[in-house]
Amino acid sequence: MMVMTAKSGPLRAADVRQRNENLVLRLIYQARGKGVSQSEVVTATGLKPPTIFRIFSYLEEAGYIVPLERAAISAPKKGKPERKGRRPLAYVAKRDAMYFIGVEFWVEQISIGIFDFQGTSVYSSTDSLSRSENAAQVLEIIVALIEKALASLRIPREKVLGVGLGAPGQVNVGSRIVTFYPRIPDMRNFPIAASLEEKLGLKVYLHNNCSIIALSEFRYGKLGEQDSMFMFLLRSGVNGAFIDGGKIYMSPRGNTIEMGHISIDYEGPSCICGASGCLEAFMSSLDSCGKGSGRWLFENIESCGESTEATLDAAAGYLSSAVQTVSRLFRPSSFLFITHSGEVATELARRVESKIARSSSLFDDARPRFFGRPYDPGLAQRGAADLVVDSFLG
């Protein structure tokens, strides 16, 4: 099965058929192990029953879906009489039909997950980097870790649909390169996706790591119903990502957002990017009481002693300035802060919300919600793997 996108010109019958097949398969995949019946898909899609029957038959014959045992179908709700006759037969994605790999890395570590066709994690590992590796060496480590994971599971390579890669720094998704990540030597205009494809023989889908973490938090993070979300990731530096309508926002040229390098004071401290007064530079300067010994910003916040409160309050002040800028540009319905610690993240979210509540500069009557969460490597892996899933299912 191949994902096809209609080109300019008349829409061909084959394009329509492929689009409908992808639509149905996505619904079955999203149902995970609960299963979906043909009648439910008819209702959800508006397609005619004979069309759905043909698609289900094709998908089952091709080995993408299998019937779910009738006994596993949920019992009817209490108070409602069960309809006579057999309940509709539900179908689920076949677990071993294919696999998706998700990789997320930064200067300190590489996290790898493998998921089956029901979206279940079948492998997860996180390995440290020493901060001494250059871009080429990091690439070789990623290759070795993926090969190790596949060998341990004994998964045939032809069943691996691809690798989703969340890379740090400025990423150009269209050119499939890491434009600039100063913390890893030589990671400038680095063709990481093409190089990884050549070494693995697998299709690679590249995005910024902050973006795929935000995507996964939006989809699976249980933050409640929302139409858009902006996430700040406070790690060795600061970055941000905007999720709108369930999709990652990018510039028209295919670049991801670099929120940590917006200037909040052009006469401020020098930043690692070469500019002055960036949000990241200010946030990093606040972490001086921890002597920069932590992998994450504010990882050693307790070492600040009596200045802990002042440090968190100053950090919230800088972040609230960035929040106001983001609100004027994107109007997200919520903001999420990700740090090493749920306690620190929640406290920053609370303080930012408090500062924003005292301000009338958001130009909007509807106030956004604020959340704080600890980094979850499993969600990061899933977000990266979803790059493959989304491309396959259209």
C-alpha positions as CSV (number, residue, x, y, z in Angstrom):
1,M,0.0,0.0,0.0
2,M,1.4,3.4,-0.9
3,V,0.4,6.9,0.2
4,M,-0.5,9.0,-2.8
5,T,-1.1,12.7,-3.0
6,A,-3.2,14.1,-5.9
7,K,-1.2,16.3,-8.2
8,S,-2.5,19.3,-10.0
9,G,-5.1,18.4,-12.6
10,P,-8.1,16.2,-12.6
11,L,-8.5,13.8,-9.7
12,R,-8.1,10.3,-10.9
13,A,-10.3,7.4,-9.7
14,A,-7.1,5.6,-8.4
15,D,-6.3,8.7,-6.3
16,V,-9.8,8.7,-4.8
17,R,-9.6,4.9,-4.1
18,Q,-6.2,5.3,-2.4
19,R,-7.4,8.3,-0.3
20,N,-10.4,6.3,0.9
21,E,-8.3,3.3,1.7
22,N,-5.9,5.5,3.8
23,L,-8.9,7.1,5.5
24,V,-10.3,3.7,6.6
25,L,-7.0,2.3,7.6
26,R,-6.3,5.4,9.7
27,L,-9.6,4.9,11.6
28,I,-8.8,1.3,12.3
29,Y,-5.2,2.2,13.4
30,Q,-6.5,5.0,15.7
31,A,-8.9,2.5,17.3
32,R,-5.9,0.5,18.5
33,G,-7.0,-2.7,20.1
34,K,-10.6,-1.8,20.5
35,G,-11.5,-2.4,16.9
36,V,-13.9,-0.7,14.4
37,S,-16.8,-2.3,12.5
38,Q,-17.7,-1.6,8.9
39,S,-20.9,0.1,10.0
40,E,-19.0,2.4,12.3
41,V,-16.7,3.4,9.5
42,V,-19.7,4.1,7.2
43,T,-21.0,6.5,9.8
44,A,-17.6,8.1,10.4
45,T,-16.7,8.6,6.8
46,G,-20.0,8.9,4.9
47,L,-18.8,6.4,2.3
48,K,-21.3,3.9,1.0
49,P,-21.5,0.4,2.6
50,P,-20.4,-1.4,-0.6
51,T,-17.3,0.9,-0.8
52,I,-16.4,0.2,2.8
53,F,-17.0,-3.6,2.3
54,R,-14.6,-3.5,-0.6
55,I,-11.9,-1.6,1.3
56,F,-12.2,-3.9,4.4
57,S,-11.9,-6.9,2.1
58,Y,-8.8,-5.5,0.4
59,L,-7.1,-4.4,3.7
60,E,-7.7,-7.9,5.2
61,E,-6.5,-9.7,2.1
62,A,-3.4,-7.5,2.0
63,G,-2.6,-8.4,5.6
64,Y,-3.1,-4.9,7.2
65,I,-6.2,-5.8,9.3
66,V,-7.7,-8.8,11.1
67,P,-11.1,-9.5,12.7
68,L,-11.4,-8.9,16.4
69,E,-13.0,-11.8,18.3
70,R,-16.7,-11.0,18.9
71,A,-16.2,-11.8,22.6
72,A,-13.8,-8.9,22.9
73,I,-16.3,-6.3,21.6
74,S,-17.6,-4.1,24.4
75,A,-20.8,-5.1,26.1
76,P,-23.9,-2.9,25.5
77,K,-24.4,-0.1,28.1
78,K,-26.7,-0.8,31.0
79,G,-30.3,0.2,30.5
80,K,-30.2,-0.3,26.7
81,P,-31.6,-3.5,25.4
82,E,-29.2,-5.5,23.2
83,R,-30.2,-5.6,19.5
84,K,-31.2,-9.0,18.2
85,G,-28.8,-10.8,15.9
86,R,-25.1,-10.7,15.8
87,R,-23.2,-7.6,16.7
88,P,-21.1,-6.0,13.9
89,L,-17.7,-7.7,13.5
90,A,-14.9,-5.3,14.5
91,Y,-11.5,-5.2,12.9
92,V,-8.1,-4.1,14.3
93,A,-4.8,-3.4,12.7
94,K,-2.6,-6.5,12.5
95,R,0.1,-6.0,15.0
96,D,3.0,-7.4,13.1
97,A,1.9,-6.1,9.7
98,M,4.5,-3.3,10.0
99,Y,6.6,-1.4,12.5
100,F,7.5,2.2,13.0
101,I,10.7,3.5,14.6
102,G,10.9,6.8,16.5
103,V,14.2,8.5,17.4
104,E,14.7,11.7,19.5
105,F,18.1,13.0,20.4
106,W,20.0,16.0,21.7
107,V,23.5,16.7,23.0
108,E,23.0,14.6,26.1
109,Q,21.1,11.5,25.0
110,I,19.4,9.4,22.3
111,S,16.0,7.9,22.8
112,I,14.7,5.1,20.5
113,G,11.3,3.4,20.4
114,I,9.8,0.8,18.1
115,F,6.0,0.5,17.7
116,D,3.8,-2.1,16.1
117,F,0.9,-1.5,13.8
118,Q,-1.5,-1.2,16.7
119,G,0.6,1.7,18.1
120,T,2.0,-0.5,20.9
121,S,5.5,0.2,22.1
122,V,7.5,-3.0,21.6
123,Y,11.0,-1.5,22.3
124,S,12.3,1.5,24.2
125,S,15.8,2.6,25.2
126,T,17.6,5.8,26.2
127,D,21.3,6.1,25.9
128,S,23.6,8.9,27.0
129,L,26.0,10.9,24.8
130,S,29.2,12.2,26.2
131,R,29.1,15.7,24.7
132,S,32.3,14.9,22.9
133,E,30.8,13.4,19.8
134,N,30.6,15.3,16.5
135,A,27.7,15.1,14.0
136,A,29.2,12.2,12.1
137,Q,29.8,10.2,15.3
138,V,26.3,10.9,16.6
139,L,24.9,9.6,13.3
140,E,26.9,6.3,13.7
141,I,25.6,5.9,17.2
142,I,22.0,6.3,16.0
143,V,22.6,3.7,13.3
144,A,24.1,1.2,15.8
145,L,21.3,1.7,18.3
146,I,18.6,1.1,15.6
147,E,20.4,-2.0,14.3
148,K,20.7,-3.3,17.9
149,A,17.0,-2.7,18.5
150,L,15.9,-4.5,15.3
151,A,18.2,-7.4,15.9
152,S,16.8,-7.8,19.5
153,L,13.3,-8.0,18.2
154,R,14.1,-10.0,15.1
155,I,11.9,-7.8,13.0
156,P,12.4,-8.3,9.2
157,R,13.6,-5.1,7.7
158,E,10.9,-5.2,5.0
159,K,8.3,-4.8,7.8
160,V,9.8,-1.5,9.0
161,L,8.0,1.3,7.3
162,G,10.5,4.0,8.3
163,V,12.3,6.0,10.9
164,G,10.9,9.2,12.4
165,L,13.7,11.4,13.6
166,G,13.4,14.3,16.0
167,A,16.6,16.3,15.8
168,P,17.7,19.3,17.9
169,G,18.3,22.8,16.8
170,Q,17.1,24.5,13.6
171,V,15.7,21.9,11.3
172,N,14.7,22.4,7.7
173,V,12.1,19.7,7.1
174,G,11.9,20.4,3.3
175,S,15.6,20.1,2.8
176,R,15.8,17.3,5.4
177,I,18.9,18.8,7.1
178,V,19.8,20.1,10.6
179,T,20.6,23.7,9.7
180,F,22.3,24.6,12.9
181,Y,22.8,23.0,16.3
182,P,25.8,24.5,18.1
183,R,26.0,22.1,20.9
184,I,27.1,19.2,18.6
185,P,30.3,20.0,16.6
186,D,29.8,20.0,12.8
187,M,26.0,19.9,13.0
188,R,25.5,22.8,10.6
189,N,23.7,22.2,7.3
190,F,24.1,18.5,8.2
191,P,22.2,16.1,5.8
192,I,21.2,13.8,8.6
193,A,18.1,12.3,7.0
194,A,19.8,11.3,3.7
195,S,22.8,10.0,5.6
196,L,20.7,7.9,7.9
197,E,18.7,6.5,4.9
198,E,21.9,5.5,3.1
199,K,23.3,3.6,6.1
200,L,20.0,1.9,7.2
201,G,18.3,1.3,3.9
202,L,15.1,2.7,5.5
203,K,13.0,5.8,4.8
204,V,13.7,8.6,7.2
205,Y,11.2,11.4,8.2
206,L,12.9,14.4,9.8
207,H,11.6,17.0,12.1
208,N,12.7,19.1,15.1
209,N,12.7,17.3,18.4
210,C,10.8,20.0,20.2
211,S,8.1,19.8,17.5
212,I,7.6,16.0,17.7
213,I,7.5,16.2,21.6
214,A,4.8,18.9,21.3
215,L,2.9,16.8,18.7
216,S,2.9,13.8,21.0
217,E,1.9,15.8,24.1
218,F,-1.0,17.3,22.0
219,R,-2.2,13.9,20.9
220,Y,-1.5,11.7,23.9
221,G,-0.7,13.9,26.8
222,K,-4.2,14.1,28.3
223,L,-4.3,17.9,28.5
224,G,-8.0,18.0,27.6
225,E,-9.8,19.1,24.5
226,Q,-8.0,21.9,22.7
227,D,-7.6,23.2,19.1
228,S,-4.0,24.5,19.4
229,M,-1.1,24.5,21.8
230,F,2.3,26.1,22.1
231,M,5.0,24.2,24.0
232,F,8.2,25.5,25.5
233,L,11.0,22.9,26.0
234,L,13.6,23.9,28.6
235,R,16.4,21.5,28.2
236,S,20.1,22.4,27.6
237,G,18.6,25.4,25.9
238,V,15.1,26.7,25.1
239,N,12.9,25.9,22.1
240,G,9.3,26.1,21.2
241,A,6.8,24.5,18.9
242,F,3.2,25.3,17.8
243,I,0.6,22.6,17.2
244,D,-2.4,23.9,15.3
245,G,-5.3,21.6,14.4
246,G,-3.2,18.6,15.3
247,K,-0.4,19.6,12.9
248,I,3.1,21.0,13.5
249,Y,3.5,24.6,12.3
250,M,6.4,25.4,10.1
251,S,7.6,28.4,8.1
252,P,6.7,28.6,4.4
253,R,10.3,27.5,3.7
254,G,10.0,24.4,5.7
255,N,11.9,25.6,8.8
256,T,10.9,24.9,12.3
257,I,10.4,27.5,15.0
258,E,13.4,28.6,17.1
259,M,11.6,30.2,20.0
260,G,14.7,30.2,22.2
261,H,16.4,32.7,19.9
262,I,13.9,35.4,19.8
263,S,15.3,38.6,21.2
264,I,13.7,40.0,24.3
265,D,16.4,42.6,24.8
266,Y,18.9,43.4,22.1
267,E,21.4,44.7,24.7
268,G,21.1,41.5,26.7
269,P,23.7,38.8,27.3
270,S,25.4,37.0,24.4
271,C,23.8,33.8,23.2
272,I,25.3,30.6,21.9
273,C,23.7,31.3,18.5
274,G,25.9,34.5,18.1
275,A,23.2,37.0,18.8
276,S,22.5,39.0,22.0
277,G,19.5,39.2,24.3
278,C,17.8,35.9,23.2
279,L,15.3,34.2,25.5
280,E,17.7,31.3,25.9
281,A,20.6,33.5,26.9
282,F,18.5,35.1,29.7
283,M,17.2,31.7,30.9
284,S,20.7,30.2,30.9
285,S,22.1,33.2,32.9
286,L,19.6,32.4,35.6
287,D,20.9,28.9,36.0
288,S,24.3,30.1,37.1
289,C,23.7,29.1,40.7
290,G,23.7,25.5,39.6
291,K,27.0,26.1,37.9
292,G,25.7,24.7,34.7
293,S,26.3,21.2,36.0
294,G,22.8,19.9,35.2
295,R,21.8,18.5,31.8
296,W,18.6,20.5,31.9
297,L,18.0,24.1,32.8
298,F,17.1,24.4,36.5
299,E,17.9,20.7,37.0
300,N,19.8,21.8,40.2
301,I,17.5,24.6,41.2
302,E,17.6,23.4,44.8
303,S,21.3,24.5,44.9
304,C,20.2,28.1,44.6
305,G,19.2,28.1,48.2
306,E,17.5,31.3,49.3
307,S,17.5,32.6,45.7
308,T,15.4,29.7,44.4
309,E,12.2,31.7,44.6
310,A,13.8,34.7,42.9
311,T,15.3,32.5,40.2
312,L,12.0,30.9,39.3
313,D,10.2,34.2,39.4
314,A,12.7,35.8,37.0
315,A,12.4,32.8,34.7
316,A,8.7,33.1,34.7
317,G,9.0,36.7,33.8
318,Y,11.1,36.0,30.8
319,L,8.8,33.2,29.7
320,S,5.7,35.4,30.2
321,S,7.3,38.0,27.8
322,A,7.7,35.2,25.2
323,V,4.2,34.0,25.9
324,Q,2.8,37.4,25.1
325,T,4.8,37.4,21.8
326,V,3.5,34.0,20.9
327,S,-0.1,35.0,21.7
328,R,0.0,37.9,19.4
329,L,1.3,35.7,16.6
330,F,-0.6,32.5,17.0
331,R,-3.4,32.8,19.6
332,P,-2.9,29.2,21.0
333,S,-5.5,27.9,23.3
334,S,-2.9,26.6,25.7
335,F,0.7,26.7,26.7
336,L,2.8,23.8,27.9
337,F,6.2,23.9,29.7
338,I,8.3,20.8,29.6
339,T,11.3,20.5,31.9
340,H,13.2,17.7,33.7
341,S,10.8,17.9,36.6
342,G,7.1,18.0,36.8
343,E,7.3,20.1,39.9
344,V,9.5,22.7,38.3
345,A,7.4,22.7,35.1
346,T,4.2,23.1,37.0
347,E,5.6,25.9,39.1
348,L,6.8,27.8,36.1
349,A,3.4,27.4,34.4
350,R,1.7,28.7,37.6
351,R,3.9,31.7,37.8
352,V,3.6,32.6,34.1
353,E,-0.2,32.2,34.3
354,S,-0.2,34.5,37.3
355,K,1.9,37.2,35.5
356,I,-0.2,37.0,32.4
357,A,-3.4,37.3,34.4
358,R,-2.2,40.6,35.7
359,S,-1.5,41.8,32.2
360,S,-4.1,43.1,29.7
361,S,-1.7,42.8,26.7
362,L,-2.8,39.5,25.2
363,F,-5.4,41.2,22.9
364,D,-7.9,38.4,23.5
365,D,-10.8,37.9,25.9
366,A,-10.2,34.1,26.0
367,R,-7.3,33.4,28.2
368,P,-5.1,30.4,27.4
369,R,-4.6,27.6,29.8
370,F,-1.2,26.8,31.2
371,F,0.3,23.3,31.9
372,G,3.6,22.0,33.2
373,R,4.9,18.5,32.5
374,P,8.1,16.5,32.9
375,Y,9.8,15.2,29.8
376,D,8.6,11.7,28.8
377,P,10.9,9.8,26.5
378,G,8.1,7.4,25.6
379,L,6.0,10.2,24.3
380,A,9.0,11.7,22.4
381,Q,9.6,8.3,20.7
382,R,5.9,8.1,19.8
383,G,5.8,11.6,18.4
384,A,8.8,10.8,16.2
385,A,7.3,7.5,15.1
386,D,4.1,9.3,14.2
387,L,6.0,11.2,11.5
388,V,6.1,7.8,9.7
389,V,2.5,6.9,10.5
390,D,1.2,10.2,9.3
391,S,3.0,10.0,6.0
392,F,1.9,6.4,5.4
393,L,-1.8,7.0,6.3
394,G,-2.0,10.4,4.7
